[in-house]
Amino acid sequence: MTARSIGQNWTLDIALAQGGFDALHPEAKGTMEQLGHDHTDFDKVFDLVKSGAMLPKAWATIAAQAQERAAEHERNGFARTAADLYTRAAVMWGRAQYSIFDSADPRKSAFRARANHCVERLGELRGGVVRRVALDFEGGQIFALLHLPTGPVRTAPAVILGPGMDMIKEDYIAAAERYYTSRGVVALSIEGPGQGETRAGGVTVDLTNYERAVSRYLDYLTELPEVDAQRIGMFGISMSGYWGSRAAATDPRLAALAAFEAPTGDFQTIFERAQPTFKANYMYMAGYDDEAAFDRELVAHLPLDALVADITCPVLYGIGEFDELTPLAQALANYELVRAPKEIRVYEDEFHPLGGVAAEVFRFGAEWLERALAGDFHTPGRDARHYVHRDGRTTTGSATPTWWQ
């Protein structure tokens, strides 16, 4: 734990007690629904929460209810209903273990086992189109879920779905089916170093190994008979937008990148001014107990800087005007350094979760990738800038807010 997370924990408790999840992440419920959370489950969880310490129990309580209903429907032969409920339970079991920053804590392994069980059941009920993947990686293993379209698939495009630093591979189960496999696209939702099962197995994140893990996943996808090795893209939100930029800059096999809410520059914003749990979580992901060493050895070297100039594939960036983790000026400055065909959308009055436009963002990101992997957006010098107004209008040609003028 960090000094801030210990000393300021009471502020988190007050925020949760007074404002629920919105006090921490404004309008984020829209994003959570895209990640497989039913809004009624979400409300039930936060009705039980009055402090941060109550979160694991609340998530586990409602997850167990959904899993029990799923099992009852499965026993009675209602496979689709059971699979939907197992999906809801899986993402809640994942959320239950998030704020436990100790791999030896028995609750963390118990919640992971429950999530794995739910994924196993929904995969069976859906005819094997959702499959667990474990790959050897630098002395350990990295884990993912493979999502296949139903029916015969031949050399289809594929998209790597990258989770943010507080997400897991199960968070993409619903989105993978809705936005990718239903369109004939293979999807691979991943856990890189420091995340989920990968971290539980001892693989921590450092300055460069996340992009090497993406390369390992690319190795896997290119060997699948269902995948066209020339058409593999990546969709990333939050930290996986950052990691996706690093991967696109270092592995030319990545043919397109759509990154939303991606941190780019001054990580002091995330680790010293934002919610203290962010830093505590990233220290756990990186395997640090010494906060000073973490700041010196990792945080100081995280900014992307000129690395994005090495990206060659088409890229799409999207960010909220008031993203609390990445100041808009930093995101725009990072965008200027990209020399590949590029596009940026700034969403008026949106915060980091992009909750008010989440359904649009998930669909648009998927469709943009589908078109990019089909050969669109490859024109050298392409630079498409948009400012998406809250009232429905879109200003094209500039992504810079002009309300003050």
Residue pairs with C-beta under 8 A, 6 or more apart in sequence:
1 101
1 280
2 276
2 279
2 280
2 283
2 291
3 291
4 272
4 276
4 279
5 276
5 277
5 279
5 280
8 276
9 52
9 276
12 24
12 51
12 52
12 275
12 276
12 277
13 50
13 51
13 52
13 53
15 23
15 24
16 23
16 24
16 46
16 49
16 50
16 51
16 52
16 55
17 49
17 50
17 51
20 46
20 49
21 28
21 29
21 32
21 42
21 46
22 28
22 29
24 275
25 31
25 351
25 352
25 353
25 355
26 351
26 353
26 355
27 350
27 351
27 353
27 355
27 356
28 351
28 353
28 355
29 37
29 39
29 42
29 355
30 353
30 355
30 356
30 357
30 358
30 359
31 353
31 354
31 355
31 358
32 42
32 355
33 39
33 42
33 358
33 359
34 174
34 175
34 358
34 359
34 362
35 91
35 167
35 171
35 172
35 174
35 175
36 87
36 88
36 90
36 91
36 170
36 171
36 172
36 173
36 174
36 175
37 88
37 91
37 92
37 95
38 88
41 62
41 66
41 88
41 92
44 62
45 58
45 59
45 61
45 62
45 92
46 58
48 54
48 57
48 58
48 61
48 62
49 55
49 58
52 99
52 277
55 96
55 98
55 99
56 96
56 97
56 99
56 100
56 107
56 111
57 96
59 92
59 93
59 95
59 96
60 92
60 93
60 96
60 107
60 111
62 92
63 88
63 89
63 92
63 93
63 95
63 96
63 111
63 114
64 89
64 114
66 85
66 86
66 88
66 89
66 92
67 85
67 86
67 89
67 93
67 114
67 117
67 118
69 85
70 81
70 82
70 83
70 84
70 85
70 86
70 88
70 89
70 118
70 121
71 82
71 121
73 79
73 81
73 82
73 85
74 82
74 121
74 125
79 125
79 126
80 125
82 121
82 122
82 125
83 121
83 122
83 125
83 126
86 118
86 119
86 121
86 122
86 125
87 118
87 122
87 173
87 174
89 114
89 115
89 118
90 115
90 118
90 119
90 122
90 170
90 173
91 170
91 171
91 173
91 174
93 111
93 112
93 114
93 115
93 118
93 170
94 111
94 115
94 167
94 168
94 170
94 171
94 196
96 107
96 111
97 107
97 108
97 111
97 112
98 166
98 281
99 277
99 281
100 107
100 108
101 280
101 281
101 283
101 284
102 108
102 284
103 199
103 200
103 202
108 200
109 200
112 196
112 197
112 200
115 168
115 170
116 132
119 130
119 132
119 145
119 170
119 173
120 132
122 130
122 173
123 129
123 130
123 131
123 132
127 150
128 148
129 147
129 148
129 149
129 150
129 181
130 145
130 146
130 147
130 148
130 173
130 176
131 145
131 146
131 148
132 143
132 144
132 145
132 146
133 143
133 144
133 145
133 146
133 188
133 220
134 141
134 142
134 143
135 141
135 142
135 143
135 144
135 216
135 217
135 220
137 203
137 212
137 213
137 216
138 203
138 209
138 212
140 198
140 201
140 202
140 203
141 198
141 201
141 203
142 190
142 191
142 192
142 193
142 198
142 203
142 213
142 216
142 217
143 169
143 190
143 191
143 196
143 197
143 198
143 201
144 169
144 188
144 189
144 190
144 191
144 217
144 220
145 169
145 170
145 172
145 173
145 176
145 188
145 189
146 186
146 187
146 188
147 172
147 173
147 176
147 177
147 180
147 181
147 186
147 187
147 188
147 189
148 181
148 186
148 226
149 156
149 181
149 182
149 183
149 184
149 185
149 186
150 181
153 184
153 186
153 226
154 225
154 226
155 225
155 226
155 227
155 228
156 184
156 185
156 186
156 226
156 227
156 228
156 231
157 185
157 186
157 227
157 228
157 231
157 232
157 233
157 370
157 373
157 374
158 185
158 186
158 187
158 188
158 221
158 224
158 227
158 228
158 231
158 232
158 233
159 180
159 185
159 186
159 187
159 188
159 232
159 233
159 234
159 235
159 366
159 369
159 373
160 187
160 188
160 190
160 214
160 217
160 218
160 221
160 232
160 233
160 234
160 235
160 254
161 172
161 175
161 176
161 180
161 187
161 188
161 189
161 190
161 234
161 235
161 236
162 190
162 192
162 214
162 234
162 235
162 236
162 237
162 240
162 241
162 243
162 244
163 169
163 171
163 172
163 189
163 190
163 191
163 195
163 196
163 237
163 240
164 237
164 238
164 239
164 240
164 261
165 194
165 195
165 238
165 239
165 278
165 281
165 282
165 285
166 238
166 278
166 281
167 195
167 237
167 238
167 240
168 191
168 195
168 196
168 197
169 189
169 190
169 191
169 195
169 196
169 197
170 189
171 189
172 187
172 189
173 189
175 362
176 187
176 189
178 362
179 362
179 363
179 366
180 186
180 187
180 366
181 187
183 366
183 370
185 366
185 370
186 221
186 224
186 226
186 227
188 217
188 220
188 221
190 213
190 214
190 217
191 197
191 198
191 199
192 198
192 205
192 210
192 213
192 214
192 240
192 243
193 199
193 203
193 204
193 205
193 206
193 209
193 210
193 213
193 285
194 203
194 204
194 205
194 210
194 282
194 284
194 285
194 286
195 205
195 285
198 213
199 205
199 284
199 285
204 285
204 286
204 287
205 282
205 285
205 286
206 286
206 298
207 298
207 301
207 302
208 246
210 243
210 246
210 247
211 243
211 246
211 247
211 249
211 250
211 251
214 234
214 243
214 244
214 247
214 251
214 254
215 247
215 250
215 251
215 253
218 232
218 251
218 253
218 254
221 227
221 229
221 232
222 229
222 232
222 253
229 253
230 255
231 255
231 373
231 374
232 253
232 254
232 255
232 373
233 254
233 255
233 256
233 257
233 258
233 313
233 369
233 372
233 373
234 244
234 247
234 248
234 254
234 256
234 257
234 258
235 244
235 258
235 259
235 365
235 366
235 369
236 242
236 243
236 244
236 257
236 258
236 259
236 260
236 262
237 259
237 260
237 261
237 262
238 260
238 261
238 262
238 263
238 325
238 352
239 262
239 263
240 259
241 259
241 260
241 261
241 262
241 263
241 317
242 259
242 262
242 263
242 264
242 304
244 254
244 257
244 259
244 262
245 257
245 259
245 262
245 264
245 304
245 307
245 308
245 311
245 315
246 304
246 307
247 254
247 257
248 254
248 257
248 311
248 312
248 313
248 315
249 307
249 308
249 309
249 310
249 311
250 310
252 312
252 313
254 313
255 313
255 372
255 373
256 313
256 314
256 315
256 369
256 372
256 373
256 377
257 311
257 313
257 314
257 315
257 316
258 315
258 316
258 318
258 365
258 366
258 368
258 369
258 372
259 315
259 316
259 317
259 318
260 317
260 318
260 319
260 354
260 361
260 365
261 318
261 319
261 320
261 323
261 325
261 326
261 352
261 353
261 354
262 317
262 319
262 326
262 331
263 269
263 270
263 325
263 326
264 303
264 304
264 326
264 330
264 331
264 333
264 334
265 303
265 304
265 305
265 326
265 327
265 330
265 333
265 334
266 303
266 327
266 330
267 299
267 302
267 303
268 299
269 324
269 325
269 326
269 327
270 278
270 279
270 282
270 325
271 278
271 279
271 282
271 295
271 299
272 279
274 324
274 325
278 325
279 291
282 294
283 289
283 291
283 294
286 294
286 298
288 294
288 298
304 334
305 337
306 337
308 334
308 337
308 338
309 337
309 338
309 339
311 338
311 339
311 340
312 340
313 340
313 341
313 372
314 340
314 341
314 342
314 343
314 372
314 376
314 377
314 378
314 382
315 338
315 340
315 341
315 342
315 343
316 342
316 343
316 344
316 345
316 365
316 368
316 369
316 372
317 331
317 335
317 342
317 343
317 344
317 345
318 344
318 345
318 346
318 347
318 354
318 361
318 365
319 326
319 328
319 331
319 344
319 345
319 346
319 347
319 354
320 346
320 347
320 349
320 350
320 351
320 352
320 353
320 354
321 328
321 346
321 347
321 348
321 349
321 350
321 401
322 328
322 349
322 350
322 351
323 331
323 350
323 351
323 352
324 351
324 352
325 352
326 352
328 346
328 401
331 344
331 346
332 344
332 346
332 399
332 400
335 342
335 344
335 399
341 377
341 378
341 379
341 380
341 381
341 382
341 383
342 382
342 383
342 384
343 368
343 377
343 382
343 383
343 384
343 385
343 386
344 384
344 385
344 386
344 399
345 386
345 387
345 388
345 399
346 386
346 387
346 388
346 399
346 400
346 401
347 354
347 356
347 357
347 388
348 387
348 388
348 389
348 390
348 401
349 356
349 390
350 356
350 357
354 361
356 390
357 388
368 377
371 377
372 378
384 396
385 396
385 397
385 398
385 399
386 394
386 395
386 396
386 399
387 394
387 395
387 398
387 399
387 400
387 401
387 402
388 394
389 395
395 402
